[in-house]
Amino acid sequence: MSNNEEYEQTQDDLDNHANQLNDNNDAYWQSRGEEERPDDWEDR
């Protein structure tokens, strides 16, 4: 893929990105090195 080609994101890509920005989602914590959302996530 050259620099001029735009990567077309799938809905799964977009969902994953949104989940990684949502601290109520396991993917958020997994992308930050945790196995899952911690029990005390609201206090962090």
N, C-alpha and C positions, 0 to 999 in steps of 0.2 A: 504494500500500500504506500503510495507516495504521499508527500506532505500536502498535496493539493486535493487528495481524496478525503471526503468526509466519512467518518465512521457512522453508520446508521445503527442507532441503539434499538434493541428490541424492548418490548414491554417488560420482559424479565430483567433486563439491564436497568431500566428506569425504576422498577419496583425495588430492586436490590439497593440502588443508590438511595432511594427514599428511606428504606428500612435502616440503612447504615447511619442516617441522620436522625432517626427516631429513637430516643433513649428508652422508650417503652418496648423496644423490639430486641430480640436476642441478637440479630445481625449487627446492631449498633455495638453491643458489648463484645461480640466475637471479632469485629473489625478493630477492636481496641485491646485484644489479647485475652479476653475473658472467655470462659467456656459457654456461658449463658448470662442472662440478666441476673445480677446479684439480688439477693433478697432485700438488701438495703439500698437499692438503686435510687429511690426517691430522696435519700439523705445525702447522696454523693454530689 
